[in-house]
Amino acid sequence: SNFIYLAPAIDNGIQQFGSAPIALTNLVGGIIDATGNLNSGSADIGRGSLAGILLYNGGTTSINDGLLEATGIQGLDINGGILDQSGGGTLLASGAGVGIYLQSVDLIGGQIVSNNGGLVEFNAGSNTLASTGAPIAINAGGVLEVAYSGVANVSAGTLTVIGSAIANAGTIIDNSTLILASPTMTLSGGGAVHIAGVLNAAGTGALINNDNTLTGTGDI
């Protein structure tokens, strides 16, 4: 297998694949790991002063059939375009304070995994999460959040989920707008959904909650 190691070389605090949009193809067995643990740097559109690896998709399509992961607290930012994981790819955020942050991204298929205190967060722009047939799965102990960016003049993140089922064994945190866009959406997996924003069932005729626990003060 191939391992691409990106050490924390600093370009205004942001480690990037490039300054122009790039279409990345990460094949089966390929690993890209954001390992940066520095606590300084210039503001990044996604996360303020902490910035690790930035994959700037722009309007292009990137393919991840392998593993895109963050194991350092500077994290992995994915900005713009399409990230196609339908070939079996995985996004993994592992470790306390470690995150993968998506802004204006259309994410297709694959696995979304966070563990040991990590999280996957849609925190700016309009994003979509589309199933390729199997339920959209969130692992036990995993955290998926739809959030405000925390950066002035940057729009809050919205996430539109396209698929008939979410197998949520972890936690979904809706601090902004989570839109369910399928005719019927079923929640299963025994997980938790915390609502502090809007759970907008636009286009969804039925929301079926098998065994998740929904809490909070937002709107459904």
N, C-alpha and C positions, 0 to 999 in steps of 0.2 A: 504494500500500500504506500501511497505518497503522503508525506506530512509537510505542510507548508507552515513554517514557524516565522511569525512576524514579531521580532523583538521591538521594544518600545523606543525606536528612534523617533525623535521629536520634530514635527513640522508644525510650529505654533501650537504644540500640545496635542495635535491630531495625527494619528497614524492612518494613512490612507493607501488605497490601492492606486489612486491617481487623482489628479485635479479635474479631469474630465470624466463624463459618464463612461463606465466600462461594463461590458457584458461578460460576466464571470461564468465559467463552466467548471464545477467541482464534481469530478466523476466519482463513481462508486469506489470506496477505499480512500478517497481524498479527505484530508483533515485540514481545516483552517481554524486556528485557535487564537483568540484575542487574549493575550496573557498579561497585558500591561497593568501595573499596580502603582503607577505614579499618581500623586495627588495634586498635580498642578497642570495648567494648560489653559489655552484660550477657550472662550465659550464656543460650544458646539450647538447647533440648532436644536438637537434633541435633548441635551442633558446639562447645559450650563458649563461649569468649569472643568468637569471631568470628561475627558475624551480619550477613547482608545482607538480601535480600528474602525475606520469609516469605509463601508462599501457604498460608493456613490453610483447607484444604478441609473440615475437620471430617468429617461424614458425607455431604457433598454430592457431586455429580458435576460436575467441570469438564471442558470440552472444549477441546482444543488442536488446531486444524487448521492452525496457523501455526508460529511459532518461539518456544519458551521457552528462553532462553539465559542463561548466566552468563559474563561476561567480566572481572569483578572478583573479587579474592580473598575478598571477603565471601560470595560465592556466592549460590545460590538454594536455599531450603529449601521442600519441598512436604510438607505434613503432613496425613495423614488423607484418607479418602474415595477417590473414583475419579477418575483422570485418563484420559480417553478420547482417544486420538490416532488412532483408526481412520480419520479423514478425511484422514490424511497429515501429521500434525503431527510436529515434531522437538523433542527435548530436546538441547541442545548446551552442553557445558562446554568453554570454550576458554581456554587460558593456563596457565602454570605456577602450581600451587597453587590453581587455580580448580576449584570443585566444584558439582555439583547433588546435594543430599542429600534422600533420601526416607525418610519415617517413616510406617509403617502406610498405605501407598498401594497401590491396585490400579491398575496401569498397563496400558492396553490399546493394542496396536498402535503404529504410528508408527515413527520412527527414534530410536535412542539413539546420540548421537555425542559423542565427546570427542577433542580434539586439542591439540597444543602443550603437553602436560603436564597437561591437565584430566582430571577423572574424574567419573563418575556413581556415586553410592554409596547403597546401601540400608543405613542405619545404625541404625535402631531400629524396634521393632515388627514385626508380621507383614505382609509385602508380597507382592504377586503381580505377575508379568509375563506377560501373555497375548498370544499371537500371534493375528492375525485371518486367518490363512491362509498368508501368506508366512513364511519362516524368521525368527526373531528375529535381528537382525543387529547385530554390533558391528564398527565400522569399523577398518581398519588403523591402528594407533597408539592406538586407543581403549582406555579402561580402565573396566571395570564391577566394582564391589567390593561384597561383602556383608560388613558390618563391625560391630564393637561400637561403641556410641555414644561411648564415652569419658567419659560423664557418670554420676556415681554414682546408683544407684537407677533407672537407665533401662535397660530390657531390650535385649539385643543384637538386631541386625536379623536377620530371616530372610527369605529370598526363595524363593517357590514359582514355578517356571517352568511355564507351561501352553502346550504347543505341541510339535510333533513334531520340530523341528529348530532348532538354533542355528548360524547362520553367523558364526563367531567368527574375525575376521581380526585382532583385537587381543588383549587380556588380560582374563581373568576372574580376580578374586582372591576366594577364598572364605575369609574369616577368621571366619566364624560358621557359619550353616547355609544351604545351598543345596539346595532340594528339587526334584527332577525329577518332575513329576506326570502325565506322559503315558505311555501304554502302551509307546511306543518313542521314545527321544530320540536324535537323531543330531547329533554335533558335526562341523562342517566349517569350512572357511575358512582352515586353516593357522595358527590362533592358539595361544595358550597359556592353560592353566588352572592356577593356583597354589592348592593346597589347604592351608590351615592350620586348617581347621575340619572341618565334616562335609558331604560331598557325599552327601545322603540320597536314594536312588532310590526313595522310598516311592511305590508305585503304578506305577512304571516297570518293565516286564517286561524291557526291553533298553536298554542304553546302548551306542550304536555310535559309536566314535571313528574318524572317517575319517582325519584328519590333524592333529589338535591335539596339543600336547605337554602332558601332565599332570605336574606336579611338586609336591613338598611333603611334609608329614608328617601330614596329616589322615586322615579315614576316608572310604572310598567304600562 
